[in-house]
Structure formats: C-alpha cells, structure tokens
Amino acid sequence: MDRSNPMTSDPVDFYVISTRSDSILGQFVFPKAVLCDRDILSNNGQGGKRAIRLYPPWDHPTSRQAQKTQKWQLDYFLEISMNTPLDVVRSRLLYDPTR
C-alpha cells in the first residue's frame, strides 16, 4: 500500500513555488529554515506535512486559520507583473541565502 510521507528537508536554500491566476502571477520564496520552523518540512525525520495550502494576495480566504496562514506566507511572496517592473529590492531580499 502506498503511503504519502511528510515533505523532507532537502539540501537546498529555498523552496520556490510559482503561482498564477489568469494574468496575475508571483512566486513564494520560502527559506528552508522557515518551513522547518513552521513544521512544514520534516527535520531529522521529525514533523513535517504531507501538503501545504498557499494563499497568494489575490486569494481572499474566509477562515481565520487560512487568513493567519496567508499573513505569514505573504512575507515570502514576490509579485511578477506584466505591467510593472519587478521589485528588484524585494527580489534580492527574498533570494538572499544569508537571511
């Protein structure tokens, strides 16, 4: 019988997840340490989730838990717009491996 396992902490600096809705797009750039601290990734075989829900800024969750999740996730969101220049300062901050 197949069983899903928790997401594990790979030897990477970031987990980047691109998301889109029609012509709106962006990326979540999560440092590995943040996902471990939030018990999303397993660390040394302990903890970890089997899935994660993402809430980009154009989503409007109604449950308090989803709103709380969106609030912390947006700290790691980079908007990629076809109509405005990329926020280079934010991009550098999110992709900085020393933060």
N, C-alpha and C positions, 0 to 999 in steps of 0.2 A: 504494500500500500504506500503510495506517495504521500509525503507529508511536507508541508512547507516549513522552512526553517526561518528563524529570525534573520534580518539583514545583518551582515557581519561587517566589522571594521576592516576594510582593505587598506593596503599601504598607499594611500592617496592623501592629498591635502584637502581636496574639496569634492563635494558631490554637486554636480550642476544638472539642473532639471529645467529644460525649456518647456514653456507652456504658451498656448495660443488660443485665442477666441476670435474668429473672423480675422480682422486685420490688426488686432491688438496682440502683441507678443512681449515676452520677457523671459528672464531666467531667474531661478532661485539658485543662489551660490552659497551652499551650506558648508562651512568648515567641518571637517570630520569631528573635531572636538565638540562642537555644538550638538551634533547628532548623538554623540556618545553621552554627553551630559544630560540630554533630554531622553535618554534611554530608548532612542530610535534604532541605533546600531548596537549590536551586542559587543561587549568588550571582554575579551578573555573567556568567551563562552557564556557570559552572564548578561541577562536582559535582552533587549532588542525587540523590535516589532516585525511583524510579517508584512505590513503595508503601512503607508503613510498617506494621509489626505493633504493636498496642497490647496491653499486659498490665495490665488493672485488678487491684486487690488480690485479687479473688475467683478470678482465674486462678492456676493453680499450674504454671508451665512446668517442664519436666524438663531441657531442655538448658541447659548453662552459659551459652551466648550469650543465650538468651531470659531467663534469670534476671538476667543482667547488664543487659539492656535494661530489664526490669521495674524493677530497682532505681533506675535514674536517672529513669524515667518517673514513678514514684510520687511523686517530689518535686514533680510538677506535677499531681497528682490531687486533685480535690475530691469527697468523698463527698456524695451527696444522698440522705438517708434520709427515708422516710415516717414513721419512728417517733421520730426525734430531731431537735432543731433544727439548722439549718445552722450550721456552724462559720464564723461571720462574720469572725473574725480571719483564718482561713486564706483565706477567700474574698477578702477585701480584699488580702491579700498576693499571691495568685495573679493577681488582676486589676489590680494596681498597675502602671501603664505605666512607672514610673520604676525598677523593679527590674531 
